[in-house]
Amino acid sequence: MEDLKTYIDKAQEKMDLAIMYLEDSLAHIRAGKADVRLLDGIKVNSYGSMVPISNASSISTPDARSIAIRPWDKSMLHIIEKAIIDSDLGIMPENNGEIIRIGIPPLNEERRKDLGKQCKSESETAKVSVRNARRESIDALKKAVKEGMPEDSQKEGEEKIQKIHDKYIKDIDAILEKKNKEIMTI
């Protein structure tokens, strides 16, 4: 039989993963500011294998509205440019023969609202994961009582898991609020 701390740690680990997933998915949502993480999902064919753009070039943000990509190998310029055009980023890159520049255009009001809805959807997914982690842990505690765990320990565990759950839900709301503010800032 596992001790109470093990059940709480398992729940907290699952909730941590939900927060990490949310932060990662929100980072890929374009908010009108240049962020190198926008390119994370784009892969290019480099010498026969598909690799992220960051493995084939150096990526920087010279200012708040642009991303500069300098391939390690000049022959990769057109391959990287084509991968960006074919991606769902929706931005046309500029190629000057040495560097690929991506200008991040400001968002219009309708697009901002759509992105806000997308962020809310991602946060709801994370909340569901946190709630599932809480439910699974409480179910495991109830099962442990049948295996000999004292009921007082179970109640104490449920209270602690509920407090952790509430903290993570607040964290998710704070992350969503921060991203919405970022999206709505012109």
Helices and strands as residue ranges (DSSP letters): H 4-27, G 36-39, E 43-46, E 49-52, H 53-56, E 57-63, E 66-71, G 74-76, H 77-86, E 93-95, E 100-103, H 109-146, H 151-184
